């Protein structure tokens, strides 16, 4: 599938149509809220490793130029130091970002889950399902979409 096809199928199957995308700039943590799909210029086609099937996947990538523009225009929301994403636990930066955002926006304690994207978002915020993605995160891949369409 092409990037455009994958994004279209993902959108049609997704339980959440609002997104929070996080990134760092100058050791500061920021996020953006998107009502509707993540900005097209942030969705990049990539390939999984051959050991994982070598299929196409779509990643969320926030370029340095875009980070600067979002921060300097005031469109990005400052959260705190990028140190919030550090830790000596079993979680990666994306999961830590999800924890920070969940606790910040909902006031609820975060717990890791494995709920599929077509069942629910990562959080329910102000009555809406929301997907949370950190820079570099995989949005979806061909295998996931094929399974979800079945």
N, C-alpha and C positions, 0 to 999 in steps of 0.2 A: 504494500500500500504506500501511497505517497503521503507526505506530511499533511497535506490538505485533506485527503480522504480519512486519515486517522483522526484528525481533529474533528471533522464533521461527524464521524461515527461516535467518537467519545462524547461530544456534545449531545448527541441524540440519546445516548444511554445514561448519561450522568444524572445522579440524584441531586447534585448541587450545581447551581448556575451562578454562583458568586464565589470569587476566589480571593485569597490573601496570598500575596507573593512577597517573600522576604529576601533581603540582601544586606550586605555590609558595605560600608564605605568609610575609610579612614578610622577603622576600629570602632565604628558605630553601627548599631543594628537598626534597620528601617523596615517598614512594610508598606505595601500599596494594596488597596481594595479595588477589585474589579467586579462590577455588576455585569454579568455576561462573561464570555470567554476571555482568558488572559490575552493581552495585546499580542497581535500576530508577530511582531518583531522579537518577541521573547520566546517563541516556540521554534525550536531547532530540531531538525531530523538528525538522528544519530543511529548507530548500529550497535546491537548487543554483541558481546564477545562471542566468538565461534563456539566456545564451550557452553554458552547459554542459548545456542540456536542461531545466532547471527541475524536475527530478525530486526526489522526497523523499529525504532522507538522515537518518541517525541520527548524532548527535555525542555525544561524551563531554564533559560539562560538570560541573565540581565547583563548586558554589556557595560563596560566601564563608562562609556559615553552616556548611556541611558541612565545609569545610576547617578552620575553627576547631574544630569538634567533634572531627574526626578527630585533629588535632594535640593538643588539650588532653586527650583521653581516652587518649592514648598508642597509638592504633590505627595511626597513620601512622608510617612509618619515616623518620627523618631521614637524608638523603644528604649534604648539604653546602650550600654557598652556591648560590643561584640563578645565580650567575655561571658555574657549570658549563655552563649552557645558552647562554652567549654565545659568539660566535666570528665570525671574518671568513672564513667558508668558504661553500660552496654549500649547506649543510644548514640546515633549519629547526629550531625548538625541539623538535619531536616527534622528529626524527631524532637530534638531539643527546642528548635524553633516552634514546632507545633505546641509543645508544652508551654513555652513562654507566651505565645499568642492566646492559647486556650485559657490560661490562668489570668492573663491581663484583661481579655475581653469578656469572659464569662464569669470570672471569679470562682470557677470550679476547678477542683484538682484534676490534672490531666492523667489519663491512663492510656497506655498504648493499646490500640485495638487493631483488628485486621478486617474491618468492615469494608466490603468492596465499594468502589466508586459509584456503582450503579444502584446501590442500596441506600447509602446515606453519605453526607459530607463528613468532614473531620470534626466539625462542631456545628451546633445550632446556635446562631447568634441573632438576636432580635427576631426570632421566629423563622429565620431562613437557614437552610443548609449551606455550609461554606466549606470549600476545599482549601487546605493550607499547603502551600508549596514554598520551599526554600530554593534559592538560586542553585541550579545544577540538578534539581530533582527530576526524576522521570515522571512525566505526566501520564503516559500510557505506552503500550507496545502492541505489536501485532498479535502476539499470543493472547494477551489479556482481552483485546477487543474481539478476537475470534471466539474465545470462551464465553464472553458476555453476550454475544449475538446468538449463541446456540440455544 
